[in-house]
């Protein structure tokens, strides 16, 4: 019998699960009648075909928020002549982030600010909404008073923040969106471009990593972000698509949502209470994933036979992986590179160059075998000594 505390945690996790909808099996025997989120759409035929490609590093799998075909970030280059024209413009820029405090946001900011500095663009505002769309609206109102030439921002809620972005665009500020665009705005007209990681591919790599860690078979669960957020939606759909077409012996038996990254432990405890024989979990990004690792430890699981995969290559999950913990795979964005690309696209927009509506940065699949090399790719510095020592054991 469950303890009172464990029953309470299970109930709390069930609140979000029950807010979802039960979907029938998706033409694949390994996808159970799990409760997918309300925003969920089954993988399209296009997505399922692309999910069959093993190496996605040169393939743009995702489409943009308006259904646009994407181009690889590497095609966005600034010539010496264009760079001088940008410097001569003495432009200003503002950055409105949805959150700070994790390595993804930190690396994004570094990529943006270092590239702006190299092009002579002055950053006049930098805001953090801390996951609150009302606060982001207030941040955007404050930025509008400064009348920057360029705004780079990730909308937390594409609907509620839309009027604030539209107001800034109407005043003449160029906008580059990170990951998703505000509602009612069109690329090339109301904003320059949307730059994002290829999130369908990122989700597909999560399925690869989980399958690799479990020798291609077992019962697994998924922890999705319950809110309708374009990029995390795509990751979940990509994960499902890859399971369907590549891993028939990896069975998705449960799914549950969280609306806050700090609820990862609670949601994972609910899943493990109901499905104690789970072999692994796709656990969203790094903070929920470490919550899931704590839940697994409390449930008596052993990292040798219970595997967790997650998005985003933060220090906390890298350290756990190096130490042979529960984190078996990380499908990571390249946030510094994405920040550089956002700054370049915005700078080109300032001098009247037209940009593709959707620009994609391919993800990177990380396990213990390539952890050191991947760390250097993402952070541009060698793996820290303590992680390196753990990796040798």
C-alpha positions as CSV (number, residue, x, y, z in Angstrom):
1,X,0.0,0.0,0.0
2,X,1.2,3.5,-0.8
3,X,2.2,5.8,2.0
4,X,0.0,8.9,2.6
5,X,2.9,11.0,1.3
6,X,3.3,8.9,-1.8
7,X,-0.4,8.9,-2.5
8,X,-0.5,12.7,-2.3
9,X,2.4,13.0,-4.7
10,X,0.7,10.5,-7.1
11,X,-2.5,12.5,-6.9
12,X,-0.6,15.8,-7.6
13,X,1.0,14.2,-10.7
14,X,-2.4,12.9,-11.8
15,X,-3.9,16.4,-11.9
16,X,-1.9,17.3,-14.9
17,X,-2.3,13.9,-16.5
18,X,-6.0,14.0,-16.2
19,X,-6.1,17.4,-17.8
20,X,-4.8,15.7,-21.0
21,X,-6.7,13.5,-23.4
22,X,-6.5,9.8,-24.0
23,X,-5.4,9.1,-27.5
24,X,-5.7,5.7,-29.3
25,X,-2.7,3.8,-30.3
26,X,-0.9,5.6,-33.2
27,X,-0.6,2.9,-35.8
28,X,2.3,1.5,-33.9
29,X,2.0,-1.4,-31.4
30,X,4.7,0.2,-29.1
31,X,2.7,3.3,-28.4
32,X,0.1,2.6,-25.7
33,X,-3.1,4.4,-25.0
34,X,-1.3,7.0,-23.0
35,X,-2.6,10.4,-22.0
36,X,-1.1,12.8,-24.4
37,X,-1.3,16.6,-23.7
38,X,-4.2,18.6,-25.1
39,X,-1.9,20.4,-27.6
40,X,-0.7,17.0,-29.0
41,X,-0.9,16.3,-32.7
42,X,0.1,12.8,-34.0
43,X,3.2,12.9,-36.1
44,X,2.5,13.7,-39.8
45,X,3.5,11.4,-42.6
46,X,6.4,13.9,-43.4
47,X,7.7,13.7,-39.8
48,X,7.4,9.9,-39.8
49,X,9.4,9.7,-43.0
50,X,12.1,12.0,-41.7
51,X,12.2,10.0,-38.5
52,X,13.6,7.1,-40.4
53,X,16.8,9.0,-41.3
54,X,19.6,8.0,-38.9
55,X,21.9,11.0,-39.2
56,X,19.8,14.2,-39.1
57,X,22.8,16.6,-38.8
58,X,22.3,18.0,-42.3
59,X,18.5,17.7,-42.4
60,X,16.1,20.4,-41.2
61,X,13.3,18.2,-39.7
62,X,11.2,20.9,-38.0
63,X,9.2,23.6,-39.8
64,X,8.7,27.1,-38.5
65,X,5.8,28.4,-36.3
66,X,3.9,29.3,-39.5
67,X,4.7,26.1,-41.3
68,X,7.8,27.5,-43.0
69,X,10.5,25.3,-44.3
70,X,13.7,26.0,-42.5
71,X,17.3,26.6,-43.5
72,X,20.4,25.6,-41.6
73,X,22.0,28.3,-39.5
74,X,25.3,27.8,-41.3
75,X,23.9,29.6,-44.3
76,X,23.5,32.9,-42.3
77,X,26.8,34.7,-42.9
78,X,27.9,38.4,-42.7
79,X,30.3,39.7,-45.3
80,X,33.0,42.2,-44.4
81,X,31.1,44.9,-46.3
82,X,27.9,44.1,-44.5
83,X,29.7,44.1,-41.1
84,X,31.1,47.6,-41.8
85,X,27.6,48.8,-42.8
86,X,26.2,47.5,-39.5
87,X,29.0,49.2,-37.5
88,X,28.4,52.4,-39.3
89,X,24.7,52.3,-38.3
90,X,25.5,52.6,-34.5
91,X,22.5,50.4,-33.8
92,X,21.0,49.5,-30.4
93,X,19.4,46.2,-29.3
94,X,17.3,44.9,-26.4
95,X,17.1,41.3,-25.2
96,X,13.9,40.1,-23.5
97,X,14.4,36.6,-22.1
98,X,11.6,34.4,-20.7
99,X,13.9,33.1,-18.0
100,X,17.5,33.1,-16.8
101,X,19.4,31.0,-14.4
102,X,20.1,27.9,-16.4
103,X,23.0,27.2,-18.8
104,X,20.8,27.4,-21.9
105,X,19.9,31.0,-21.1
106,X,23.4,31.9,-20.1
107,X,24.9,30.5,-23.3
108,X,22.2,32.2,-25.4
109,X,23.1,35.6,-23.8
110,X,26.8,35.0,-24.3
111,X,26.3,34.3,-28.0
112,X,24.1,37.3,-28.5
113,X,26.1,39.8,-26.6
114,X,29.5,38.8,-27.9
115,X,28.2,38.9,-31.5
116,X,26.5,42.2,-30.9
117,X,29.8,43.6,-29.5
118,X,31.8,42.4,-32.5
119,X,29.3,44.3,-34.8
120,X,29.2,47.5,-32.8
121,X,25.6,47.0,-31.7
122,X,24.9,48.4,-28.2
123,X,22.7,46.4,-25.9
124,X,20.5,48.9,-24.0
125,X,18.2,46.5,-22.2
126,X,18.3,42.9,-20.9
127,X,15.2,41.5,-19.1
128,X,14.2,38.3,-17.4
129,X,10.5,37.4,-17.1
130,X,11.2,34.4,-14.8
131,X,8.6,32.2,-16.5
132,X,5.8,34.8,-16.0
133,X,4.1,36.1,-19.1
134,X,2.6,39.0,-17.3
135,X,6.1,40.1,-16.2
136,X,7.3,39.7,-19.8
137,X,4.6,42.0,-21.0
138,X,5.7,44.6,-18.5
139,X,9.3,44.1,-19.6
140,X,8.4,44.6,-23.2
141,X,6.5,47.8,-22.3
142,X,9.6,49.1,-20.6
143,X,11.7,48.2,-23.6
144,X,9.3,50.0,-26.0
145,X,10.1,53.3,-24.2
146,X,13.8,52.9,-25.1
147,X,12.9,52.5,-28.9
148,X,15.8,50.1,-29.6
149,X,16.6,49.4,-33.3
150,X,16.4,45.6,-32.6
151,X,14.7,43.3,-30.1
152,X,15.6,39.7,-29.7
153,X,13.2,37.8,-27.5
154,X,11.5,34.4,-26.7
155,X,7.8,34.8,-26.0
156,X,6.7,32.8,-23.0
157,X,3.1,32.9,-24.2
158,X,2.6,33.6,-27.9
159,X,-1.0,34.8,-27.4
160,X,-0.9,36.9,-24.3
161,X,2.3,38.7,-25.2
162,X,1.4,39.4,-28.8
163,X,0.0,42.9,-28.5
164,X,3.2,44.0,-26.7
165,X,5.4,42.7,-29.5
166,X,3.1,44.2,-32.1
167,X,3.4,47.6,-30.4
168,X,7.2,47.4,-30.5
169,X,7.2,46.3,-34.2
170,X,4.7,49.1,-35.1
171,X,7.2,51.7,-33.6
172,X,9.9,50.6,-36.0
173,X,11.9,48.1,-34.0
174,X,13.1,45.0,-35.9
175,X,12.3,41.8,-34.0
176,X,14.0,38.4,-34.0
177,X,12.2,35.7,-32.2
178,X,13.9,32.9,-30.3
179,X,12.1,29.5,-30.8
180,X,8.6,30.8,-31.4
181,X,6.8,33.8,-32.8
182,X,4.1,35.9,-31.2
183,X,0.6,35.3,-32.6
184,X,-0.7,37.5,-35.3
185,X,2.7,38.5,-36.7
186,X,4.2,37.5,-40.0
187,X,7.8,36.9,-41.0
188,X,9.3,39.5,-43.3
189,X,6.6,41.9,-42.4
190,X,6.3,42.1,-38.6
191,X,9.5,40.4,-37.7
192,X,12.8,39.4,-39.2
193,X,13.0,35.7,-38.5
194,X,12.5,32.9,-35.9
195,X,15.7,31.1,-35.0
196,X,15.4,27.8,-33.1
197,X,17.0,24.5,-32.5
198,X,15.6,21.7,-34.7
199,X,13.2,20.5,-32.0
200,X,11.7,17.6,-33.8
201,X,15.2,16.2,-34.5
202,X,16.1,16.9,-30.8
203,X,13.1,14.7,-29.7
204,X,14.1,12.0,-32.2
205,X,17.6,11.9,-30.7
206,X,16.1,11.5,-27.3
207,X,14.4,8.3,-28.5
208,X,17.8,7.1,-30.0
209,X,19.6,7.8,-26.7
210,X,17.0,6.0,-24.6
211,X,16.9,3.0,-27.0
212,X,20.7,2.8,-27.0
213,X,20.8,2.9,-23.2
214,X,18.2,0.1,-22.9
215,X,19.5,-2.1,-25.8
216,X,16.4,-1.2,-27.8
217,X,13.8,-2.8,-25.5
218,X,11.8,-2.1,-22.4
219,X,8.9,-0.1,-20.9
220,X,9.3,3.6,-20.8
221,X,7.4,6.7,-19.8
222,X,7.5,10.4,-21.0
223,X,7.3,13.5,-18.9
224,X,6.2,16.4,-21.2
225,X,5.8,20.1,-20.6
226,X,2.0,20.5,-20.2
227,X,1.8,24.1,-21.4
228,X,1.3,24.7,-25.1
229,X,4.9,25.8,-25.9
230,X,5.9,25.3,-29.6
231,X,9.5,24.0,-29.1
232,X,8.7,21.5,-26.3
233,X,5.6,20.3,-28.2
234,X,7.8,19.4,-31.1
235,X,10.3,17.6,-29.0
236,X,7.6,15.3,-27.6
237,X,6.2,14.7,-31.0
238,X,9.6,13.9,-32.4
239,X,10.3,11.5,-29.6
240,X,7.0,9.7,-30.3
241,X,7.7,9.6,-34.1
242,X,11.1,8.0,-33.7
243,X,9.8,5.4,-31.3
244,X,7.1,4.5,-33.8
245,X,9.4,4.0,-36.8
246,X,12.7,2.8,-35.3
247,X,12.2,1.1,-32.0
248,X,9.3,-1.4,-32.0
249,X,10.5,-3.1,-28.8
250,X,10.6,0.1,-26.8
251,X,7.1,0.5,-25.4
252,X,5.7,3.9,-24.3
253,X,3.4,2.8,-21.5
254,X,2.7,6.1,-19.7
255,X,3.0,9.9,-20.1
256,X,2.5,12.7,-17.6
257,X,2.8,16.5,-17.7
258,X,4.4,19.2,-15.6
259,X,3.7,22.9,-15.8
260,X,6.8,23.9,-13.9
261,X,10.3,22.5,-14.2
262,X,10.6,22.2,-10.4
263,X,7.7,19.6,-10.4
264,X,9.8,17.0,-12.1
265,X,10.3,14.9,-8.9
266,X,6.6,15.0,-8.1
267,X,5.5,13.9,-11.5
268,X,8.2,11.2,-11.8
269,X,7.2,9.8,-8.4
270,X,3.6,9.6,-9.6
271,X,4.7,7.7,-12.7
272,X,6.9,5.3,-10.7
273,X,4.2,4.7,-8.1
274,X,1.8,3.6,-10.8
275,X,4.4,1.9,-13.0
276,X,7.1,0.5,-10.7
277,X,8.7,-1.7,-13.4
278,X,9.5,1.2,-15.8
279,X,12.9,0.9,-17.4
280,X,13.4,4.5,-18.3
281,X,11.9,8.0,-18.7
282,X,12.2,10.8,-21.2
283,X,12.2,13.6,-18.6
284,X,11.9,16.9,-20.4
285,X,14.9,19.2,-19.8
286,X,17.6,19.2,-17.2
287,X,15.8,20.5,-14.1
288,X,12.8,18.1,-14.4
289,X,15.2,15.3,-15.3
290,X,17.2,15.7,-12.1
291,X,13.9,15.7,-10.2
292,X,13.2,12.4,-11.9
293,X,16.6,11.1,-10.9
294,X,15.8,11.9,-7.3
295,X,12.4,10.2,-7.6
296,X,14.2,7.1,-9.1
297,X,16.6,7.0,-6.2
298,X,13.7,7.3,-3.7
299,X,11.9,4.4,-5.5
300,X,15.0,2.2,-5.1
301,X,16.0,2.3,-8.7
302,X,19.6,1.6,-9.8
303,X,21.3,3.7,-12.6
304,X,22.5,0.4,-14.0
305,X,19.0,-0.6,-15.0
306,X,16.9,2.6,-15.0
307,X,17.8,5.2,-17.6
308,X,16.8,8.9,-17.9
309,X,17.2,11.0,-21.0
310,X,16.6,14.8,-21.2
311,X,16.9,17.9,-23.3
312,X,19.6,20.6,-22.7
313,X,23.2,20.0,-21.8
314,X,23.3,21.8,-18.4
315,X,26.2,21.3,-15.9
316,X,23.9,19.3,-13.5
317,X,23.0,16.6,-16.0
318,X,26.5,16.5,-17.4
319,X,27.9,15.9,-13.9
320,X,25.4,13.2,-13.3
321,X,26.2,11.4,-16.6
322,X,30.0,11.6,-15.9
323,X,29.4,10.0,-12.5
324,X,27.5,7.1,-14.0
325,X,24.2,8.4,-12.5
326,X,20.7,8.1,-13.9
327,X,21.2,10.5,-16.9
328,X,22.1,8.2,-19.8
329,X,21.5,10.6,-22.7
330,X,21.2,14.3,-23.4
331,X,19.9,15.7,-26.7
332,X,21.1,19.2,-26.6
333,X,20.5,22.5,-28.3
334,X,23.6,24.6,-29.2
335,X,22.5,27.8,-27.3
336,X,25.7,29.8,-27.9
337,X,25.6,29.1,-31.6
338,X,21.8,29.9,-31.6
339,X,22.6,33.2,-29.9
340,X,25.2,34.0,-32.4
341,X,22.8,33.3,-35.2
342,X,20.0,35.4,-33.7
343,X,22.4,38.3,-33.4
344,X,23.6,37.9,-37.0
345,X,20.1,37.6,-38.4
346,X,19.0,40.7,-36.5
347,X,22.0,42.7,-37.6
348,X,21.4,41.8,-41.3
349,X,17.7,42.8,-40.9
350,X,18.8,46.2,-39.6
351,X,20.6,46.9,-42.9
352,X,17.7,45.8,-45.0
353,X,18.8,42.3,-45.9
354,X,15.9,39.8,-46.2
355,X,16.2,36.6,-44.1
356,X,14.7,33.2,-44.2
357,X,11.5,33.1,-42.1
358,X,12.8,30.1,-40.1
359,X,16.4,29.3,-39.3
360,X,17.3,26.0,-37.7
361,X,20.3,24.9,-35.5
362,X,20.7,21.1,-35.4
363,X,20.9,19.4,-32.0
364,X,23.7,17.2,-30.7
365,X,23.2,13.7,-29.1
366,X,25.3,13.2,-26.0
367,X,26.2,10.0,-24.0
368,X,29.1,9.1,-21.9
369,X,31.1,8.1,-24.9
370,X,31.2,11.6,-26.4
371,X,30.5,13.6,-23.2
372,X,34.0,15.3,-23.1
373,X,34.0,16.3,-26.8
374,X,30.3,17.5,-26.6
375,X,31.1,19.6,-23.5
376,X,33.8,21.4,-25.4
377,X,31.5,21.9,-28.4
378,X,28.8,23.4,-26.3
379,X,30.8,25.4,-23.8
380,X,34.0,26.0,-25.8
381,X,36.1,24.9,-22.9
382,X,37.4,21.5,-21.7
383,X,35.4,19.2,-19.5
384,X,35.9,20.3,-15.8
385,X,38.4,18.2,-13.9
386,X,35.9,16.7,-11.5
387,X,33.7,15.5,-14.3
388,X,36.7,14.2,-16.2
389,X,37.9,12.3,-13.2
390,X,34.4,10.8,-12.8
391,X,34.3,9.9,-16.4
392,X,37.4,7.7,-16.0
393,X,35.7,5.5,-13.4
